[in-house]
């Protein structure tokens, strides 16, 4: 059986699923950050924001996946320098949560 979705169906599914995935990433971010000691928690939250904003400013010519890779590398460097242990598998979720928060405040084009 060959099952194909139309572009409209794919867009509808994406419009429904993407907000839930991003919300889950945000919730995971909060949960993971809450498990850190308070001083590390504040530093980690700030470092995630700094990494995302720096990549947004300095890498305007890059597309989403390339920007994400830059942000991951920068955040891992910043976290290591601050002696904050966050598993690398979680770093992308932290970045996605911050990107979502930044983008939700932007006016839609």
N, C-alpha and C positions, 0 to 999 in steps of 0.2 A: 504494500500500500504506500503510495506516494502522497505525503502531506506537506503542503506548502502554505505559508502565511503570506497574505498580501502586505504591502508596505504600510497600509493603514492599520492593519491588525498588529503588526510589529510595533508601530509607534504607540498604539493604545496600550499594549502590554508593557512597553518601556515606560510610558507615562505612569503606569500603576506600580510597577515593580521598583523602579529606580529610587523613588522617595523612601520606600521601605528599607531598601538596602543601605542607603545613606544614613537613615535614622538609626539603623542597627549599628553601623560603623560609629556613629556619634555616641550611642549608648555604650558600646564596647570601649571607646576612648575614655569615657567618664569612669567606667568600672575599673579599667586598668590603672588610670591615674589615681583613683581613690585608694588603691592598694599600696601606693608609694608613701613613704614618710612625708609629712606635710612640707618640709623644706624642699625635698626632691620633687614633690608634686607641683609646687608653684614654678620651680625651675623648668620642669618638663613641659608644662603647659605653655610657658613663655617661649621655650626653644622651638616647639612645634610651630607656633605662630611666626616666629622670626624666620624659620627655614622656609615656610610657605611664602611669606611676603617677599623675602629676598629673591626667591626663584621667580616669583611673579614679576618682579621689577627687572631682574637681570636677564631673564630668558624669554623675552616677549616673542621672539621668532620661533620658539619651539612649540610643538603640539602637545596635547595632553599627556600621552605616555612618556614622552621625553622630559617634560617638565616634572612629572611624577618621579622619574628616575633621578633627576637632579635633586629634587627635594628629599628623597629617601637618602641619597648619599650625604647631602649636607646635614640632615637631621641626625643620621648615625654618627657623623663626626662630632657634632655639637653635644650629643648625649654622652658620647665616650669621653670627651674633654671635661664634661661636668660630672663624670663618674656616676651616671645614672644608667642603670641596667634596664633596657627595654628590649624584649626579644625582637629580632629583625622581622619576624612574621607579623608583628603588631605595628611596626613603624608605618607601613602603608595605610593601615586603618586610621591611625592618628592623623596622618596627612589628609586623607579623604574627609575626615570629620571637620577639620579646620577649613578646607577648601569649600565644603558645603556651607559652613557658617558664613564665610566671606561672600560667596556667590548668592546666598539667599537675600542679602542686603542690597545687592546690585539691582538696578532697574532692568527689567526685561527688554531686550532690543526688538 
